[in-house]
C-alpha cells in the first residue's frame, strides 16, 4: 500500500480488491474534504475497460439511455441551441447522427430492436 502526501498537508493511503465477473469499465475516485465539504472528489483516475474472456462490455439499459441522450442533443441543436455557422451546424449534426447510428447498430447486433426515431427538425415544435 502506497501513501500519498500532498504539500506535507494532505495524506491518504488505501487498497481495494475487486472480483470482476463480467466485462466492464472501472475507475478510482478518491473522496476527501480538502475544501471542507464531505465527499468532494479529491482525485480520480481515467476509466479503463476490463474485458473478461470474450464477453463484450455492453449494457442494454445504458445503451438505450445513451441513445436517448444523443436524441435529446439532436433535438436541442435543432430547436433551442443558438445556430452556429451553417458548416459548423452540419458538422455537429453529422457527428451526433453518426454516434446515434453506431449505437443503433450495436443494439441490433445484440438482438435489441426498438422504436427509436431521430428527432425530425422539420416537424412542428411547441418552442
Number of C-alpha atoms within 10 A of each C-alpha: 7 8 8 11 11 8 6 7 7 11 10 11 10 9 6 6 5 5 5 11 11 15 16 17 12 12 10 12 12 14 13 16 12 13 9 8 9 10 12 14 13 12 10 11 10 8 11 11 11 16 15 13 9 8 12 12 13 15 12 12 9 10 15 17 12 15 21 16 13 19 19 14 16 23 17 14 18 17 15 9 11 10 11 11 8 9 9 11 15 12 11 15 17 13 13 17 16 12 15 21 14 12 17 18 14 15 19 11 10 11 9 12 11 10 5 12 8 16 15 11 13 8 6 7 8 4 5
